[in-house]
């Protein structure tokens, strides 16, 4: 006897999306390696690289927004995991992470896990971010730290309210960040590359080699456009 019941195919849950924002003045191997290792640990196929347009927590970037976006694009050629995103530099107002996450949440399929990548030092200052508590409603946070990092000393340095948030949201299991769209904090040790954008700008100003600090395509772009001189 043939059944008339239709076979129901359950849709696969949305894949998580990583977000790495920053001034990227310029983007370098420290940024890229952090994003690659966090994405690998969390089995994330897509990471949005979002250069800040008008960052509220620091002075104006040295390089114009169009150059910083182009450097982000050139830095990730050949790696389909990374997707440069120009939404913040296209704004005519200061760039706040809470606004960017809310935009992404509205654009992506319902229930998509969003994972905001940041370093452990940046997390220490999270309470200075606009509407920082709301970040946990919009995304998970993956925190990159160096090998030998002391969680106890780091947690002791956190503001009291942030320490309480960490205690109730802490997860050491990558799978927990796929089961919910937001709300967890995942610390992860990464390869520590002692590279900073300010170091690169200073070396460029002094005519020193930039080799092995950032992709060769970016070194060529910086010299061709006379950035940081």
N, C-alpha and C positions, 0 to 999 in steps of 0.2 A: 504493500500500500504506500503510495507516494504522499509525502507530507507537503502541505502548502505553506508551511512556516518558512519564512525567509531567514537565511543564515545571517546573523548579526556579526559584523566585523568591528571589533573594538579598536578605536583609533589609538595610535601610539601617543603617549603623553608628550608634551612639548619638550624639546631638548633645551637644556640650560644655556644661557648666554652670559658670557663674561664681559665686564666693562672695566677698562683701564683709562682713566682720565689723567690729565696733567698738562702742565704748560708745554712740555716737549720742546724745550728751547736750548738745544735740540733733543729729539728722541735719541736714545743710545742703547747699547747692548744691555745695560742694567735694567732698563724698562722692558726690553724685549725678552730677556731671559726670565725675568720674574713672571711676565704674562704667560710665557710658554710653559713654565714649570707648574704654575697654579692651574692652568687649563688642563695640563696632562694629569695632574693629581685628581682633578674633579671630572675628568672625561668630558670636557667642554669642547665642542667643535668650532664655536664661533666666539671670538673676542672682539668687541668694539673698541677701537682706539680713538679716543675723543680728545683732541687738543682743546684746551681752554681758550675761550675768546678774550674775555675780560676778567681775569681771576681776581676775586675780591680779597683774598688773603695775602696778596703780594703785589709788588709793583708791576708795571707794564712789562711784558716780555720784550727781550731785545729784538727778536726777529718778528716781522709782521706775521699776522695769522695765516696768510696765504702761503708763506714760506714754511711755516711749521706744519701745516696740513700736507703740503707737498713732500716734505721730508718724511712724514709718517707714511705717506703712500709709497715712497721709494724704499723705505726701510723694510717693508713687508712683502715686496714683490717676490713671488714664488712660494709664499706661505699662505694657503687658502684659509687657514684658521683665523687670520687677522683681517679685520674689516675697518679701514679708516672711516670715521664718521664726523661730518662737518657741522653738526647741529649747534654746538656751542659757539663756534666762531661765526656762525651765520646770525647769531642773536645780536641785537643792538642794546643789550643790557648785560649786567654782570652774570657770570656763569656759576650757577649753584647746582651741586650734585643732586639735590632733592628734585629740582625741576627736570633735570635730564632723566633721572630714573622714572619720574612720573610720565614723561613723554614716551619712553621706551615701553613702560608697562601698558600704556594705552594703545601702542602700535602693534605689539607682539600678541600672539595667541594667548587667550586667557589661561592663567595658571603657569605660564612660562617661568621657570626659576631664573632669576637674575642674580648674578654674583658680582659684587663690586670688589675689585682688587685694590689692595693698598699695602704699604709697608707698615711695620710695627710702630715706627715713629709717627706716621700719619694718624694711626689709630689713637695714639696718646692724646692727640689734639682734637679728637672728633667732636668734643663738646663745644668747640668754637665754630663749628660748621652751622650753617643756617638750617633750622628745623631738624637737627641731628637725630632726634628720637624717631622722626618719621622715616628715616632711612631704613630702619629695621622692618617697617611695614611694606617697603617697596622692594627690598633686595636682601640677600644674604651678604655677608662681608667675609672675604677670604684675606687673611693677613699673612704676608710673607715675612719670614724672619730668618736670620742667619743661623747656621749650625753653631751650637754652643750657647745659644740664646737662653737666658734664665727666665722662664715664665713667672717665677715668684717675684723677682725684682721688677719685672715689667708690670705685672699686675699691681704691685705695691705703688707704682708710679702713676697709675690711672686715677683720675678723679673719682670720688666715691660713687657717684651715680653711674658712671660708665663701668666701674668695676661690678656693680650690681647687675647691669645689663649683660655684661660678659658672663657672669656666673650662671644666669638663667638661659643664655643662648649658646653657650660654648658647645661645639661639636667637634669630635675628632674622627668622625666617620663620614667620608665623602658622600656616601649614599644618602645621608640625611638631608643633604642640600638639594637632592633631586626630588625628594618626596614632598617638598613644600615649595611654594614660589618665593618665599622670603623669610627672614627672621632669625637665621642661624649665623654664628661666627665660627669660622674654620681657620685655625692657625696652621701654617705649614712651613717647614724649613726648606729653603731654596739655596742654590749656589750663590754665594755672595760675591758680587762683582763691585769692587770699590771704585765706581765711576759716578761722576756727577755732571750735570749740565754746566754748572758754574766752572768746574775744572776744564771742561772742553772749551768753553768760551774764553777762559783765561789763556789756555794754550794757543788758541787761534789768534788772539790778540798779540801774543808774543812770538808768533811765527813758528811754534813748535809742532811736532808731528801729532796728528790725530789718529794715526793708524792703530787698529785693534781696539779703539774705544767706541766706534760706531761703524756701521756699514760703509764700505768704500763708496757706494753710490751717494751717500750723504756727504762724505768728505768732498767729493767732486762738486756737489751742489753748493755746499757752503763756500768753496773757493770761487766757483763760477759767479755766484751772486754777491760775493764779498760781504758775507754775513759775519758778524762778531769782530770786525776790524775797526 
